[in-house]
Amino acid sequence: MSDLNSTQKGVFVEFTKGFWKENPIFVMLLGMCPTLAVTTSAINGLTMGLAVVFVLTCSSLIISIVRNIIPKQVRIATFIVIVATFVTMVDLFLKAFLLDLSKALGPFIPLIVVNCIILGRAEAFASKNGVMRSLLDAVGVSLGFTVTLVILGGIREILGMGTFFGMVVLGERFEKWVVMLLPPGAFITLGLLLGAKNIIDRRLAEKRK
Amino acid sequence: MNIRLKMVLILTLFACISGGVLSLVYIVSSPLIEANVLKEQDRSIFLVVPEAKTYDEVEKEAVTYFNCKDESGRTVGIALPAKGNGYQGVIRLMVGLTPDLEKITGVAVLEQVETPGLGGRIAEKDFQDQFKGVITDPAVGWVKNQAPEKKTDIQAVTGATISSRSVVAIINRSIQEIKQVL
């Protein structure tokens, strides 16, 4: 994937792979803490995802630019400084403009610093590839993360509260599945989605044969 | 260049740039963040002491409270920030009291991490509104699965007795504390 030549198609793959083939949650199983903890509603998932989009895109951009001047002995420390800078910016931004969301996400925004998706992409991709490819990779992977979080949060919100992005979708008579909002609901939903993705992948592979 | 020197220099350089950028962001955002905190405080105080138009912060022997006044400057109530443990984590409340501390004029749950859908319902209006007019002497109490008969009681959220009891306990403790200093 990252060893593809720089044809137009090759570059575009860097962007699309994050959504399915190398989806950070379903395939790489990275960033599980925020995935399980904040997806109690679709809006929480979306905000968390967009915060990761900002942090990953900005830090991948900077890291791919400066990758050749960083001595490899201190690369992780330097990456963390860069990532932490952008995370702090997001944290301050949310506190200044979206206080309620900032409270709902609690410590999980500052914890993006140690989110393995970010450091994983920095180490595995941005530190080895040029600016253009690193950007496409970062945006693709983080948007894939966002979409997955919204799906997870959406399912849990619909079944647990009967709403989607705060709008009532299941009527008054719907008995809310409180368990979906609790930690077990996160594991159950994630497990079922992972299984579903694997089934689809297998079917597709069989068809290709 | 000596690799050790280079390591130190590069990391220092990045740390300095990062520090510089973040201080700029902080300078821009900190007034907005402070304004947000104040706005939230205003909203909760005026919610729990509905007659209040202005308030002063008072600190007396480690107890902080807000002296609420109407347009003419008459004290119409006291808003008391309170904090304590719930079922899963810290619950922060704003408690509104009459100036003689005899009656609760309102309670607002500012922060809680109770179980969503069960204990989390202490943040709902129905639960909080029960506290309006509750008598604080000798202590606020709670009952389960029935409407309260005594004027000092509220009804616990069904299935969330611990969270409800915690709210009541936090209120009682802070009223005790303020009674000692006023």
Chai-1 contact restraints between the chains, C-beta under 6 A:
chainA,res_idxA,chainB,res_idxB,connection_type,confidence,min_distance_angstrom,max_distance_angstrom,comment,restraint_id
A,I70,B,I10,contact,1.0,0.0,6.0,A-B,restraint_1
A,P71,B,K6,contact,1.0,0.0,6.0,A-B,restraint_2
A,P71,B,M7,contact,1.0,0.0,6.0,A-B,restraint_3
A,Q73,B,M7,contact,1.0,0.0,6.0,A-B,restraint_4
A,V74,B,M7,contact,1.0,0.0,6.0,A-B,restraint_5
A,V74,B,L11,contact,1.0,0.0,6.0,A-B,restraint_6
A,A77,B,L11,contact,1.0,0.0,6.0,A-B,restraint_7
A,T78,B,L11,contact,1.0,0.0,6.0,A-B,restraint_8
A,T78,B,F14,contact,1.0,0.0,6.0,A-B,restraint_9
A,V81,B,F14,contact,1.0,0.0,6.0,A-B,restraint_10
A,V81,B,A15,contact,1.0,0.0,6.0,A-B,restraint_11
A,V81,B,S18,contact,1.0,0.0,6.0,A-B,restraint_12
A,T85,B,S18,contact,1.0,0.0,6.0,A-B,restraint_13
A,T85,B,L22,contact,1.0,0.0,6.0,A-B,restraint_14
A,T88,B,L22,contact,1.0,0.0,6.0,A-B,restraint_15
A,M89,B,V25,contact,1.0,0.0,6.0,A-B,restraint_16
A,L92,B,V25,contact,1.0,0.0,6.0,A-B,restraint_17
A,L92,B,S29,contact,1.0,0.0,6.0,A-B,restraint_18
A,K95,B,I33,contact,1.0,0.0,6.0,A-B,restraint_19
A,A96,B,S29,contact,1.0,0.0,6.0,A-B,restraint_20
A,A96,B,L32,contact,1.0,0.0,6.0,A-B,restraint_21
A,A96,B,I33,contact,1.0,0.0,6.0,A-B,restraint_22
A,L99,B,N36,contact,1.0,0.0,6.0,A-B,restraint_23
A,V178,B,G117,contact,1.0,0.0,6.0,A-B,restraint_24
A,L181,B,P116,contact,1.0,0.0,6.0,A-B,restraint_25
A,L181,B,G117,contact,1.0,0.0,6.0,A-B,restraint_26
